[in-house]
Amino acid sequence: MTDLSFEGKVVIVTGAGNGLGRSHALEFGRRGAKVIVNDLGGSAFGDGADKAAADVVVDEIKDAGGEAAANYDSVEDGDKIVQTAMDNFGRIDVVINNAGILRDKSFQKMKTKTGI
């Protein structure tokens, strides 16, 4: 069985500095994609920013022979993330919208809404 290739495809992965986003970005890079590694670098509570998270993943992809560029914008500014892809690689083929802030909304902590 042959490996699924993304050779020449351009992939945006949001929240790609850590966790599943990082795994997705590295795997797309391994499979030949040109990867936009988007990560604001904020804390689990959504505050702060740090470029290091995205930069480390970009370096890992490049060290493995792939192509990647970092973007540090919030997903609220999606047009800037898209522009990074266009400026670096001229197109977009895949978007993995992975970014998110963990907030405990487990069932037992949910509040009920009345009038629904």
Sequence and secondary structure as in RCSB ss.txt:
>XXXX:A:sequence
MTDLSFEGKVVIVTGAGNGLGRSHALEFGRRGAKVIVNDLGGSAFGDGADKAAADVVVDEIKDAGGEAAANYDSV
EDGDKIVQTAMDNFGRIDVVINNAGILRDKSFQKMKTKTGI
>XXXX:A:secstr
      TT EEEEETTTSHHHHHHHHHHHHTT EEEEE     TTS    THHHHHHHHHHHHTT EEEEE   G
GGHHHHHHHHHHHHS   EEE          GGG    S  
